[in-house]
Amino acid sequence: MSSHHPPAHQRPLQQDWANREYVEVITGSIKKITDFLNSFDTSCRSRLAVLNQKLTELERRVEYIEARVTKGETLS
């Protein structure tokens, strides 16, 4: 009658390999999440920089129009 269980002295070794494989999977998953978050951060920063430029330009235009209106100039 053969048993599918390894001898007692091999069990800790097999458990060690199983743990290492598990740690490797977790480490790989953490790396993928980190890569995604870094990419997302870069993308968001870039988009926010563009949005900031557009808002700055709009603020300048509003200030210009307000100044002209205050002086009574026509906007044509």
N, CA, C and O atoms as a Tripos MOL2 file, in Angstrom:
@<TRIPOS>MOLECULE
protein
  304   303    76     0     0
PROTEIN
NO_CHARGES

@<TRIPOS>ATOM
      1 N           0.8450   -1.1660    0.0000 N.3       1 MET1
      2 CA          0.0000    0.0000    0.0000 C.3       1 MET1
      3 C           0.8990    1.2400    0.0000 C.2       1 MET1
      4 O           1.6390    1.4740    0.9560 O.2       1 MET1
      5 N           0.8350    2.0160   -1.0520 N.am      2 SER2
      6 CA          1.6700    3.2100   -1.1330 C.3       2 SER2
      7 C           0.8850    4.4230   -0.6660 C.2       2 SER2
      8 O          -0.3220    4.5310   -0.8830 O.2       2 SER2
      9 N           1.5810    5.3050   -0.0400 N.am      3 SER3
     10 CA          0.9640    6.5320    0.4690 C.3       3 SER3
     11 C           1.3730    7.7010   -0.4170 C.2       3 SER3
     12 O           2.4940    7.7440   -0.9240 O.2       3 SER3
     13 N           0.4630    8.6400   -0.5960 N.am      4 HIS4
     14 CA          0.7540    9.8230   -1.3960 C.3       4 HIS4
     15 C           1.4120   10.9180   -0.5710 C.2       4 HIS4
     16 O           1.7740   11.9670   -1.1020 O.2       4 HIS4
     17 N           1.5610   10.6840    0.6820 N.am      5 HIS5
     18 CA          2.1800   11.6650    1.5640 C.3       5 HIS5
     19 C           3.6930   11.4830    1.5630 C.2       5 HIS5
     20 O           4.1800   10.3530    1.5990 O.2       5 HIS5
     21 N           4.4390   12.5830    1.5210 N.am      6 PRO6
     22 CA          5.8970   12.4540    1.5610 C.3       6 PRO6
     23 C           6.3410   12.0040    2.9470 C.2       6 PRO6
     24 O           5.6120   12.1570    3.9270 O.2       6 PRO6
     25 N           7.5330   11.4530    3.0130 N.am      7 PRO7
     26 CA          8.0660   11.0880    4.3380 C.3       7 PRO7
     27 C           8.1320   12.3220    5.2390 C.2       7 PRO7
     28 O           8.2150   13.4570    4.7710 O.2       7 PRO7
     29 N           8.0930   12.0620    6.5250 N.am      8 ALA8
     30 CA          8.0330   13.1570    7.5010 C.3       8 ALA8
     31 C           9.1840   14.1380    7.3570 C.2       8 ALA8
     32 O           8.9990   15.3360    7.5720 O.2       8 ALA8
     33 N          10.3600   13.6610    7.0000 N.am      9 HIS9
     34 CA         11.5050   14.5710    6.8960 C.3       9 HIS9
     35 C          11.4280   15.4680    5.6560 C.2       9 HIS9
     36 O          12.1390   16.4700    5.5850 O.2       9 HIS9
     37 N          10.5790   15.1290    4.6800 N.am     10 GLN10
     38 CA         10.4410   15.9650    3.4730 C.3      10 GLN10
     39 C           9.3110   16.9800    3.5700 C.2      10 GLN10
     40 O           9.2590   17.9200    2.7770 O.2      10 GLN10
     41 N           8.4250   16.8090    4.5090 N.am     11 ARG11
     42 CA          7.2700   17.7200    4.6300 C.3      11 ARG11
     43 C           7.6790   19.1760    4.8680 C.2      11 ARG11
     44 O           7.1500   20.0700    4.2080 O.2      11 ARG11
     45 N           8.6030   19.4350    5.7900 N.am     12 PRO12
     46 CA          9.0000   20.8440    5.9790 C.3      12 PRO12
     47 C           9.6160   21.4390    4.7140 C.2      12 PRO12
     48 O           9.4140   22.6190    4.4250 O.2      12 PRO12
     49 N          10.3560   20.6430    3.9650 N.am     13 LEU13
     50 CA         10.9630   21.1270    2.7320 C.3      13 LEU13
     51 C           9.8870   21.4730    1.6990 C.2      13 LEU13
     52 O           9.9500   22.5160    1.0500 O.2      13 LEU13
     53 N           8.9040   20.5870    1.5580 N.am     14 GLN14
     54 CA          7.8200   20.8640    0.6130 C.3      14 GLN14
     55 C           7.0070   22.0760    1.0490 C.2      14 GLN14
     56 O           6.5960   22.8870    0.2190 O.2      14 GLN14
     57 N           6.7790   22.1960    2.3490 N.am     15 GLN15
     58 CA          6.0410   23.3570    2.8630 C.3      15 GLN15
     59 C           6.8310   24.6340    2.6150 C.2      15 GLN15
     60 O           6.2500   25.6720    2.2960 O.2      15 GLN15
     61 N           8.1580   24.5650    2.7600 N.am     16 ASP16
     62 CA          9.0070   25.7180    2.4950 C.3      16 ASP16
     63 C           8.8800   26.1540    1.0360 C.2      16 ASP16
     64 O           8.7700   27.3470    0.7530 O.2      16 ASP16
     65 N           8.8950   25.2010    0.1140 N.am     17 TRP17
     66 CA          8.7530   25.5340   -1.3110 C.3      17 TRP17
     67 C           7.3750   26.1140   -1.5960 C.2      17 TRP17
     68 O           7.2460   27.0620   -2.3720 O.2      17 TRP17
     69 N           6.3530   25.5520   -0.9760 N.am     18 ALA18
     70 CA          4.9900   26.0720   -1.1670 C.3      18 ALA18
     71 C           4.9160   27.5120   -0.6570 C.2      18 ALA18
     72 O           4.3100   28.3730   -1.2950 O.2      18 ALA18
     73 N           5.5340   27.7620    0.4900 N.am     19 ASN19
     74 CA          5.5390   29.1200    1.0390 C.3      19 ASN19
     75 C           6.2910   30.0770    0.1190 C.2      19 ASN19
     76 O           5.8600   31.2100   -0.0950 O.2      19 ASN19
     77 N           7.4120   29.6170   -0.4210 N.am     20 ARG20
     78 CA          8.1870   30.4630   -1.3300 C.3      20 ARG20
     79 C           7.3930   30.7910   -2.5850 C.2      20 ARG20
     80 O           7.4220   31.9260   -3.0610 O.2      20 ARG20
     81 N           6.6840   29.8060   -3.1230 N.am     21 GLU21
     82 CA          5.8590   30.0470   -4.3080 C.3      21 GLU21
     83 C           4.7490   31.0490   -3.9920 C.2      21 GLU21
     84 O           4.4600   31.9340   -4.7970 O.2      21 GLU21
     85 N           4.1390   30.9090   -2.8370 N.am     22 TYR22
     86 CA          3.0810   31.8230   -2.4120 C.3      22 TYR22
     87 C           3.6390   33.2450   -2.2820 C.2      22 TYR22
     88 O           3.0270   34.2040   -2.7540 O.2      22 TYR22
     89 N           4.7910   33.3700   -1.6440 N.am     23 VAL23
     90 CA          5.4230   34.6850   -1.4720 C.3      23 VAL23
     91 C           5.7600   35.2750   -2.8400 C.2      23 VAL23
     92 O           5.6130   36.4780   -3.0550 O.2      23 VAL23
     93 N           6.2120   34.4280   -3.7620 N.am     24 GLU24
     94 CA          6.5450   34.9060   -5.1080 C.3      24 GLU24
     95 C           5.3040   35.4300   -5.8340 C.2      24 GLU24
     96 O           5.3650   36.4600   -6.5060 O.2      24 GLU24
     97 N           4.1890   34.7270   -5.7000 N.am     25 VAL25
     98 CA          2.9350   35.1780   -6.3170 C.3      25 VAL25
     99 C           2.4920   36.5130   -5.7090 C.2      25 VAL25
    100 O           2.1180   37.4390   -6.4290 O.2      25 VAL25
    101 N           2.5390   36.5960   -4.4030 N.am     26 ILE26
    102 CA          2.1430   37.8390   -3.7140 C.3      26 ILE26
    103 C           3.0660   38.9810   -4.1160 C.2      26 ILE26
    104 O           2.6030   40.0870   -4.3920 O.2      26 ILE26
    105 N           4.3680   38.7190   -4.1510 N.am     27 THR27
    106 CA          5.3350   39.7460   -4.5350 C.3      27 THR27
    107 C           5.0820   40.2240   -5.9590 C.2      27 THR27
    108 O           5.1290   41.4240   -6.2300 O.2      27 THR27
    109 N           4.8170   39.3030   -6.8560 N.am     28 GLY28
    110 CA          4.5060   39.6730   -8.2450 C.3      28 GLY28
    111 C           3.2460   40.5220   -8.3330 C.2      28 GLY28
    112 O           3.1880   41.4920   -9.0890 O.2      28 GLY28
    113 N           2.2450   40.1470   -7.5560 N.am     29 SER29
    114 CA          0.9930   40.9170   -7.5490 C.3      29 SER29
    115 C           1.2060   42.3160   -7.0010 C.2      29 SER29
    116 O           0.6610   43.2840   -7.5300 O.2      29 SER29
    117 N           1.9910   42.4250   -5.9460 N.am     30 ILE30
    118 CA          2.2880   43.7430   -5.3710 C.3      30 ILE30
    119 C           3.0480   44.5960   -6.3810 C.2      30 ILE30
    120 O           2.7990   45.7960   -6.4920 O.2      30 ILE30
    121 N           3.9740   43.9820   -7.1180 N.am     31 LYS31
    122 CA          4.7210   44.7210   -8.1310 C.3      31 LYS31
    123 C           3.7870   45.2340   -9.2240 C.2      31 LYS31
    124 O           3.9180   46.3780   -9.6590 O.2      31 LYS31
    125 N           2.8440   44.3980   -9.6730 N.am     32 LYS32
    126 CA          1.8920   44.8280  -10.7030 C.3      32 LYS32
    127 C           1.0390   45.9870  -10.2000 C.2      32 LYS32
    128 O           0.8040   46.9520  -10.9270 O.2      32 LYS32
    129 N           0.5790   45.8910   -8.9640 N.am     33 ILE33
    130 CA         -0.2320   46.9710   -8.3800 C.3      33 ILE33
    131 C           0.5960   48.2500   -8.2740 C.2      33 ILE33
    132 O           0.1100   49.3380   -8.5820 O.2      33 ILE33
    133 N           1.8380   48.1150   -7.8390 N.am     34 THR34
    134 CA          2.7260   49.2720   -7.7090 C.3      34 THR34
    135 C           2.9850   49.9180   -9.0650 C.2      34 THR34
    136 O           2.9550   51.1420   -9.1910 O.2      34 THR34
    137 N           3.2380   49.0930  -10.0780 N.am     35 ASP35
    138 CA          3.4530   49.6250  -11.4300 C.3      35 ASP35
    139 C           2.2210   50.3790  -11.9150 C.2      35 ASP35
    140 O           2.3330   51.4630  -12.4890 O.2      35 ASP35
    141 N           1.0390   49.7960  -11.6810 N.am     36 PHE36
    142 CA         -0.2000   50.4600  -12.0880 C.3      36 PHE36
    143 C          -0.3600   51.7950  -11.3620 C.2      36 PHE36
    144 O          -0.6710   52.8110  -11.9830 O.2      36 PHE36
    145 N          -0.1490   51.7880  -10.0510 N.am     37 LEU37
    146 CA         -0.3240   53.0230   -9.2790 C.3      37 LEU37
    147 C           0.6710   54.1010   -9.7050 C.2      37 LEU37
    148 O           0.3170   55.2770   -9.7770 O.2      37 LEU37
    149 N           1.9050   53.7070   -9.9840 N.am     38 ASN38
    150 CA          2.8950   54.6810  -10.4580 C.3      38 ASN38
    151 C           2.4960   55.2430  -11.8110 C.2      38 ASN38
    152 O           2.6350   56.4420  -12.0520 O.2      38 ASN38
    153 N           2.0030   54.3870  -12.6950 N.am     39 SER39
    154 CA          1.5520   54.8410  -14.0070 C.3      39 SER39
    155 C           0.3380   55.7700  -13.8660 C.2      39 SER39
    156 O           0.2560   56.8010  -14.5330 O.2      39 SER39
    157 N          -0.5870   55.3970  -13.0060 N.am     40 PHE40
    158 CA         -1.7780   56.2150  -12.7540 C.3      40 PHE40
    159 C          -1.3820   57.5760  -12.1890 C.2      40 PHE40
    160 O          -1.9310   58.6020  -12.5930 O.2      40 PHE40
    161 N          -0.4370   57.5850  -11.2640 N.am     41 ASP41
    162 CA          0.0590   58.8290  -10.6730 C.3      41 ASP41
    163 C           0.6510   59.7370  -11.7470 C.2      41 ASP41
    164 O           0.3490   60.9300  -11.7930 O.2      41 ASP41
    165 N           1.4900   59.1740  -12.6050 N.am     42 THR42
    166 CA          2.1110   59.9600  -13.6740 C.3      42 THR42
    167 C           1.0510   60.5350  -14.6110 C.2      42 THR42
    168 O           1.1110   61.7030  -14.9940 O.2      42 THR42
    169 N           0.0850   59.6990  -14.9700 N.am     43 SER43
    170 CA         -0.9850   60.1490  -15.8570 C.3      43 SER43
    171 C          -1.8030   61.2730  -15.2090 C.2      43 SER43
    172 O          -2.1050   62.2780  -15.8520 O.2      43 SER43
    173 N          -2.1520   61.0960  -13.9490 N.am     44 CYS44
    174 CA         -2.9450   62.1170  -13.2490 C.3      44 CYS44
    175 C          -2.1770   63.4240  -13.1220 C.2      44 CYS44
    176 O          -2.7390   64.5000  -13.3290 O.2      44 CYS44
    177 N          -0.9020   63.3370  -12.7840 N.am     45 ARG45
    178 CA         -0.0940   64.5510  -12.6520 C.3      45 ARG45
    179 C          -0.0140   65.2980  -13.9820 C.2      45 ARG45
    180 O          -0.0910   66.5260  -14.0200 O.2      45 ARG45
    181 N           0.1430   64.5450  -15.0680 N.am     46 SER46
    182 CA          0.2190   65.1630  -16.3850 C.3      46 SER46
    183 C          -1.1010   65.8480  -16.7380 C.2      46 SER46
    184 O          -1.1140   66.9880  -17.2020 O.2      46 SER46
    185 N          -2.1980   65.1480  -16.5170 N.am     47 ARG47
    186 CA         -3.5140   65.7310  -16.8230 C.3      47 ARG47
    187 C          -3.8080   66.9460  -15.9520 C.2      47 ARG47
    188 O          -4.3720   67.9360  -16.4170 O.2      47 ARG47
    189 N          -3.4200   66.8590  -14.6850 N.am     48 LEU48
    190 CA         -3.6380   68.0020  -13.7930 C.3      48 LEU48
    191 C          -2.7780   69.1980  -14.1960 C.2      48 LEU48
    192 O          -3.2060   70.3430  -14.0550 O.2      48 LEU48
    193 N          -1.5860   68.9430  -14.6910 N.am     49 ALA49
    194 CA         -0.7250   70.0380  -15.1480 C.3      49 ALA49
    195 C          -1.3630   70.7330  -16.3540 C.2      49 ALA49
    196 O          -1.3600   71.9620  -16.4320 O.2      49 ALA49
    197 N          -1.9070   69.9570  -17.2890 N.am     50 VAL50
    198 CA         -2.5830   70.5370  -18.4570 C.3      50 VAL50
    199 C          -3.8070   71.3290  -18.0010 C.2      50 VAL50
    200 O          -4.0380   72.4430  -18.4720 O.2      50 VAL50
    201 N          -4.5770   70.7690  -17.1040 N.am     51 LEU51
    202 CA         -5.7610   71.4530  -16.5880 C.3      51 LEU51
    203 C          -5.3650   72.7420  -15.8740 C.2      51 LEU51
    204 O          -6.0430   73.7610  -16.0090 O.2      51 LEU51
    205 N          -4.2890   72.7030  -15.1280 N.am     52 ASN52
    206 CA         -3.8110   73.8940  -14.4350 C.3      52 ASN52
    207 C          -3.4330   74.9950  -15.4290 C.2      52 ASN52
    208 O          -3.7320   76.1680  -15.2060 O.2      52 ASN52
    209 N          -2.7800   74.6140  -16.5180 N.am     53 GLN53
    210 CA         -2.4220   75.5950  -17.5460 C.3      53 GLN53
    211 C          -3.6740   76.2260  -18.1470 C.2      53 GLN53
    212 O          -3.7280   77.4390  -18.3470 O.2      53 GLN53
    213 N          -4.6720   75.4050  -18.4310 N.am     54 LYS54
    214 CA         -5.9190   75.9230  -19.0110 C.3      54 LYS54
    215 C          -6.6280   76.8560  -18.0320 C.2      54 LYS54
    216 O          -7.1370   77.9050  -18.4250 O.2      54 LYS54
    217 N          -6.6590   76.4710  -16.7620 N.am     55 LEU55
    218 CA         -7.3050   77.3280  -15.7640 C.3      55 LEU55
    219 C          -6.5630   78.6460  -15.5920 C.2      55 LEU55
    220 O          -7.1830   79.6980  -15.4360 O.2      55 LEU55
    221 N          -5.2450   78.5890  -15.6190 N.am     56 THR56
    222 CA         -4.4510   79.8170  -15.5080 C.3      56 THR56
    223 C          -4.7520   80.7510  -16.6690 C.2      56 THR56
    224 O          -4.9100   81.9550  -16.4710 O.2      56 THR56
    225 N          -4.8330   80.2100  -17.8730 N.am     57 GLU57
    226 CA         -5.1590   81.0180  -19.0560 C.3      57 GLU57
    227 C          -6.5570   81.6160  -18.9260 C.2      57 GLU57
    228 O          -6.7610   82.7890  -19.2400 O.2      57 GLU57
    229 N          -7.5100   80.8290  -18.4700 N.am     58 LEU58
    230 CA         -8.8720   81.3510  -18.2900 C.3      58 LEU58
    231 C          -8.9060   82.4480  -17.2260 C.2      58 LEU58
    232 O          -9.6090   83.4450  -17.3930 O.2      58 LEU58
    233 N          -8.1660   82.2790  -16.1490 N.am     59 GLU59
    234 CA         -8.1090   83.3040  -15.1040 C.3      59 GLU59
    235 C          -7.5400   84.6050  -15.6560 C.2      59 GLU59
    236 O          -8.0320   85.6860  -15.3350 O.2      59 GLU59
    237 N          -6.5080   84.5020  -16.4810 N.am     60 ARG60
    238 CA         -5.9340   85.7010  -17.1040 C.3      60 ARG60
    239 C          -6.9560   86.3950  -17.9910 C.2      60 ARG60
    240 O          -7.0770   87.6200  -17.9690 O.2      60 ARG60
    241 N          -7.6850   85.6180  -18.7660 N.am     61 ARG61
    242 CA         -8.7060   86.2170  -19.6500 C.3      61 ARG61
    243 C          -9.7970   86.9030  -18.8500 C.2      61 ARG61
    244 O         -10.2320   87.9980  -19.2060 O.2      61 ARG61
    245 N         -10.2460   86.2690  -17.7670 N.am     62 VAL62
    246 CA        -11.2850   86.8640  -16.9210 C.3      62 VAL62
    247 C         -10.7720   88.1670  -16.3070 C.2      62 VAL62
    248 O         -11.4950   89.1620  -16.2630 O.2      62 VAL62
    249 N          -9.5170   88.1590  -15.8320 N.am     63 GLU63
    250 CA         -8.9510   89.3760  -15.2490 C.3      63 GLU63
    251 C          -8.8670   90.4900  -16.2930 C.2      63 GLU63
    252 O          -9.1400   91.6510  -15.9910 O.2      63 GLU63
    253 N          -8.4920   90.1350  -17.5110 N.am     64 TYR64
    254 CA         -8.4020   91.1070  -18.5890 C.3      64 TYR64
    255 C          -9.7810   91.6920  -18.8940 C.2      64 TYR64
    256 O          -9.9360   92.9060  -19.0270 O.2      64 TYR64
    257 N         -10.7670   90.8230  -19.0020 N.am     65 ILE65
    258 CA        -12.1270   91.2920  -19.2970 C.3      65 ILE65
    259 C         -12.6610   92.1470  -18.1450 C.2      65 ILE65
    260 O         -13.2870   93.1810  -18.3790 O.2      65 ILE65
    261 N         -12.4170   91.7210  -16.9150 N.am     66 GLU66
    262 CA        -12.8610   92.5110  -15.7620 C.3      66 GLU66
    263 C         -12.2150   93.8940  -15.7630 C.2      66 GLU66
    264 O         -12.8730   94.8860  -15.4490 O.2      66 GLU66
    265 N         -10.9410   93.9640  -16.1120 N.am     67 ALA67
    266 CA        -10.2400   95.2440  -16.1470 C.3      67 ALA67
    267 C         -10.8450   96.1390  -17.2140 C.2      67 ALA67
    268 O         -11.0370   97.3330  -16.9840 O.2      67 ALA67
    269 N         -11.1480   95.5760  -18.3800 N.am     68 ARG68
    270 CA        -11.7430   96.3750  -19.4620 C.3      68 ARG68
    271 C         -13.1370   96.8630  -19.0810 C.2      68 ARG68
    272 O         -13.5010   98.0040  -19.3660 O.2      68 ARG68
    273 N         -13.9100   96.0010  -18.4390 N.am     69 VAL69
    274 CA        -15.2560   96.3750  -18.0170 C.3      69 VAL69
    275 C         -15.1830   97.4730  -16.9510 C.2      69 VAL69
    276 O         -15.9780   98.4120  -16.9680 O.2      69 VAL69
    277 N         -14.2530   97.3540  -16.0510 N.am     70 THR70
    278 CA        -14.0860   98.3570  -14.9910 C.3      70 THR70
    279 C         -13.7270   99.7150  -15.5830 C.2      70 THR70
    280 O         -14.1860  100.7480  -15.0960 O.2      70 THR70
    281 N         -12.9030   99.7150  -16.6380 N.am     71 LYS71
    282 CA        -12.5060  100.9710  -17.2840 C.3      71 LYS71
    283 C         -13.5870  101.4790  -18.2220 C.2      71 LYS71
    284 O         -13.4840  102.5910  -18.7400 O.2      71 LYS71
    285 N         -14.6210  100.6810  -18.4470 N.am     72 GLY72
    286 CA        -15.7160  101.1190  -19.3190 C.3      72 GLY72
    287 C         -15.4320  100.8920  -20.7840 C.2      72 GLY72
    288 O         -16.1130  101.4600  -21.6380 O.2      72 GLY72
    289 N         -14.4470  100.0780  -21.0960 N.am     73 GLU73
    290 CA        -14.1340   99.8080  -22.4990 C.3      73 GLU73
    291 C         -15.1350   98.8070  -23.0690 C.2      73 GLU73
    292 O         -15.7270   98.0060  -22.3460 O.2      73 GLU73
    293 N         -15.2990   98.8780  -24.3410 N.am     74 THR74
    294 CA        -16.1510   97.8960  -25.0040 C.3      74 THR74
    295 C         -15.3590   96.6280  -25.2520 C.2      74 THR74
    296 O         -14.1330   96.6690  -25.3570 O.2      74 THR74
    297 N         -16.0420   95.5130  -25.3440 N.am     75 LEU75
    298 CA        -15.3920   94.2280  -25.4900 C.3      75 LEU75
    299 C         -15.3070   93.7660  -26.9500 C.2      75 LEU75
    300 O         -14.9160   92.6320  -27.2240 O.2      75 LEU75
    301 N         -15.6710   94.6410  -27.8750 N.am     76 SER76
    302 CA        -15.6550   94.2130  -29.2740 C.3      76 SER76
    303 C         -14.2820   94.2800  -29.8830 C.2      76 SER76
    304 O         -14.1110   93.9500  -31.0570 O.2      76 SER76
@<TRIPOS>BOND
     1     1     2 1
     2     2     3 1
     3     3     4 2
     4     3     5 am
     5     5     6 1
     6     6     7 1
     7     7     8 2
     8     7     9 am
     9     9    10 1
    10    10    11 1
    11    11    12 2
    12    11    13 am
    13    13    14 1
    14    14    15 1
    15    15    16 2
    16    15    17 am
    17    17    18 1
    18    18    19 1
    19    19    20 2
    20    19    21 am
    21    21    22 1
    22    22    23 1
    23    23    24 2
    24    23    25 am
    25    25    26 1
    26    26    27 1
    27    27    28 2
    28    27    29 am
    29    29    30 1
    30    30    31 1
    31    31    32 2
    32    31    33 am
    33    33    34 1
    34    34    35 1
    35    35    36 2
    36    35    37 am
    37    37    38 1
    38    38    39 1
    39    39    40 2
    40    39    41 am
    41    41    42 1
    42    42    43 1
    43    43    44 2
    44    43    45 am
    45    45    46 1
    46    46    47 1
    47    47    48 2
    48    47    49 am
    49    49    50 1
    50    50    51 1
    51    51    52 2
    52    51    53 am
    53    53    54 1
    54    54    55 1
    55    55    56 2
    56    55    57 am
    57    57    58 1
    58    58    59 1
    59    59    60 2
    60    59    61 am
    61    61    62 1
    62    62    63 1
    63    63    64 2
    64    63    65 am
    65    65    66 1
    66    66    67 1
    67    67    68 2
    68    67    69 am
    69    69    70 1
    70    70    71 1
    71    71    72 2
    72    71    73 am
    73    73    74 1
    74    74    75 1
    75    75    76 2
    76    75    77 am
    77    77    78 1
    78    78    79 1
    79    79    80 2
    80    79    81 am
    81    81    82 1
    82    82    83 1
    83    83    84 2
    84    83    85 am
    85    85    86 1
    86    86    87 1
    87    87    88 2
    88    87    89 am
    89    89    90 1
    90    90    91 1
    91    91    92 2
    92    91    93 am
    93    93    94 1
    94    94    95 1
    95    95    96 2
    96    95    97 am
    97    97    98 1
    98    98    99 1
    99    99   100 2
   100    99   101 am
   101   101   102 1
   102   102   103 1
   103   103   104 2
   104   103   105 am
   105   105   106 1
   106   106   107 1
   107   107   108 2
   108   107   109 am
   109   109   110 1
   110   110   111 1
   111   111   112 2
   112   111   113 am
   113   113   114 1
   114   114   115 1
   115   115   116 2
   116   115   117 am
   117   117   118 1
   118   118   119 1
   119   119   120 2
   120   119   121 am
   121   121   122 1
   122   122   123 1
   123   123   124 2
   124   123   125 am
   125   125   126 1
   126   126   127 1
   127   127   128 2
   128   127   129 am
   129   129   130 1
   130   130   131 1
   131   131   132 2
   132   131   133 am
   133   133   134 1
   134   134   135 1
   135   135   136 2
   136   135   137 am
   137   137   138 1
   138   138   139 1
   139   139   140 2
   140   139   141 am
   141   141   142 1
   142   142   143 1
   143   143   144 2
   144   143   145 am
   145   145   146 1
   146   146   147 1
   147   147   148 2
   148   147   149 am
   149   149   150 1
   150   150   151 1
   151   151   152 2
   152   151   153 am
   153   153   154 1
   154   154   155 1
   155   155   156 2
   156   155   157 am
   157   157   158 1
   158   158   159 1
   159   159   160 2
   160   159   161 am
   161   161   162 1
   162   162   163 1
   163   163   164 2
   164   163   165 am
   165   165   166 1
   166   166   167 1
   167   167   168 2
   168   167   169 am
   169   169   170 1
   170   170   171 1
   171   171   172 2
   172   171   173 am
   173   173   174 1
   174   174   175 1
   175   175   176 2
   176   175   177 am
   177   177   178 1
   178   178   179 1
   179   179   180 2
   180   179   181 am
   181   181   182 1
   182   182   183 1
   183   183   184 2
   184   183   185 am
   185   185   186 1
   186   186   187 1
   187   187   188 2
   188   187   189 am
   189   189   190 1
   190   190   191 1
   191   191   192 2
   192   191   193 am
   193   193   194 1
   194   194   195 1
   195   195   196 2
   196   195   197 am
   197   197   198 1
   198   198   199 1
   199   199   200 2
   200   199   201 am
   201   201   202 1
   202   202   203 1
   203   203   204 2
   204   203   205 am
   205   205   206 1
   206   206   207 1
   207   207   208 2
   208   207   209 am
   209   209   210 1
   210   210   211 1
   211   211   212 2
   212   211   213 am
   213   213   214 1
   214   214   215 1
   215   215   216 2
   216   215   217 am
   217   217   218 1
   218   218   219 1
   219   219   220 2
   220   219   221 am
   221   221   222 1
   222   222   223 1
   223   223   224 2
   224   223   225 am
   225   225   226 1
   226   226   227 1
   227   227   228 2
   228   227   229 am
   229   229   230 1
   230   230   231 1
   231   231   232 2
   232   231   233 am
   233   233   234 1
   234   234   235 1
   235   235   236 2
   236   235   237 am
   237   237   238 1
   238   238   239 1
   239   239   240 2
   240   239   241 am
   241   241   242 1
   242   242   243 1
   243   243   244 2
   244   243   245 am
   245   245   246 1
   246   246   247 1
   247   247   248 2
   248   247   249 am
   249   249   250 1
   250   250   251 1
   251   251   252 2
   252   251   253 am
   253   253   254 1
   254   254   255 1
   255   255   256 2
   256   255   257 am
   257   257   258 1
   258   258   259 1
   259   259   260 2
   260   259   261 am
   261   261   262 1
   262   262   263 1
   263   263   264 2
   264   263   265 am
   265   265   266 1
   266   266   267 1
   267   267   268 2
   268   267   269 am
   269   269   270 1
   270   270   271 1
   271   271   272 2
   272   271   273 am
   273   273   274 1
   274   274   275 1
   275   275   276 2
   276   275   277 am
   277   277   278 1
   278   278   279 1
   279   279   280 2
   280   279   281 am
   281   281   282 1
   282   282   283 1
   283   283   284 2
   284   283   285 am
   285   285   286 1
   286   286   287 1
   287   287   288 2
   288   287   289 am
   289   289   290 1
   290   290   291 1
   291   291   292 2
   292   291   293 am
   293   293   294 1
   294   294   295 1
   295   295   296 2
   296   295   297 am
   297   297   298 1
   298   298   299 1
   299   299   300 2
   300   299   301 am
   301   301   302 1
   302   302   303 1
   303   303   304 2
@<TRIPOS>SUBSTRUCTURE
     1 MET1         2 RESIDUE 1 A MET
     2 SER2         6 RESIDUE 1 A SER
     3 SER3        10 RESIDUE 1 A SER
     4 HIS4        14 RESIDUE 1 A HIS
     5 HIS5        18 RESIDUE 1 A HIS
     6 PRO6        22 RESIDUE 1 A PRO
     7 PRO7        26 RESIDUE 1 A PRO
     8 ALA8        30 RESIDUE 1 A ALA
     9 HIS9        34 RESIDUE 1 A HIS
    10 GLN10       38 RESIDUE 1 A GLN
    11 ARG11       42 RESIDUE 1 A ARG
    12 PRO12       46 RESIDUE 1 A PRO
    13 LEU13       50 RESIDUE 1 A LEU
    14 GLN14       54 RESIDUE 1 A GLN
    15 GLN15       58 RESIDUE 1 A GLN
    16 ASP16       62 RESIDUE 1 A ASP
    17 TRP17       66 RESIDUE 1 A TRP
    18 ALA18       70 RESIDUE 1 A ALA
    19 ASN19       74 RESIDUE 1 A ASN
    20 ARG20       78 RESIDUE 1 A ARG
    21 GLU21       82 RESIDUE 1 A GLU
    22 TYR22       86 RESIDUE 1 A TYR
    23 VAL23       90 RESIDUE 1 A VAL
    24 GLU24       94 RESIDUE 1 A GLU
    25 VAL25       98 RESIDUE 1 A VAL
    26 ILE26      102 RESIDUE 1 A ILE
    27 THR27      106 RESIDUE 1 A THR
    28 GLY28      110 RESIDUE 1 A GLY
    29 SER29      114 RESIDUE 1 A SER
    30 ILE30      118 RESIDUE 1 A ILE
    31 LYS31      122 RESIDUE 1 A LYS
    32 LYS32      126 RESIDUE 1 A LYS
    33 ILE33      130 RESIDUE 1 A ILE
    34 THR34      134 RESIDUE 1 A THR
    35 ASP35      138 RESIDUE 1 A ASP
    36 PHE36      142 RESIDUE 1 A PHE
    37 LEU37      146 RESIDUE 1 A LEU
    38 ASN38      150 RESIDUE 1 A ASN
    39 SER39      154 RESIDUE 1 A SER
    40 PHE40      158 RESIDUE 1 A PHE
    41 ASP41      162 RESIDUE 1 A ASP
    42 THR42      166 RESIDUE 1 A THR
    43 SER43      170 RESIDUE 1 A SER
    44 CYS44      174 RESIDUE 1 A CYS
    45 ARG45      178 RESIDUE 1 A ARG
    46 SER46      182 RESIDUE 1 A SER
    47 ARG47      186 RESIDUE 1 A ARG
    48 LEU48      190 RESIDUE 1 A LEU
    49 ALA49      194 RESIDUE 1 A ALA
    50 VAL50      198 RESIDUE 1 A VAL
    51 LEU51      202 RESIDUE 1 A LEU
    52 ASN52      206 RESIDUE 1 A ASN
    53 GLN53      210 RESIDUE 1 A GLN
    54 LYS54      214 RESIDUE 1 A LYS
    55 LEU55      218 RESIDUE 1 A LEU
    56 THR56      222 RESIDUE 1 A THR
    57 GLU57      226 RESIDUE 1 A GLU
    58 LEU58      230 RESIDUE 1 A LEU
    59 GLU59      234 RESIDUE 1 A GLU
    60 ARG60      238 RESIDUE 1 A ARG
    61 ARG61      242 RESIDUE 1 A ARG
    62 VAL62      246 RESIDUE 1 A VAL
    63 GLU63      250 RESIDUE 1 A GLU
    64 TYR64      254 RESIDUE 1 A TYR
    65 ILE65      258 RESIDUE 1 A ILE
    66 GLU66      262 RESIDUE 1 A GLU
    67 ALA67      266 RESIDUE 1 A ALA
    68 ARG68      270 RESIDUE 1 A ARG
    69 VAL69      274 RESIDUE 1 A VAL
    70 THR70      278 RESIDUE 1 A THR
    71 LYS71      282 RESIDUE 1 A LYS
    72 GLY72      286 RESIDUE 1 A GLY
    73 GLU73      290 RESIDUE 1 A GLU
    74 THR74      294 RESIDUE 1 A THR
    75 LEU75      298 RESIDUE 1 A LEU
    76 SER76      302 RESIDUE 1 A SER
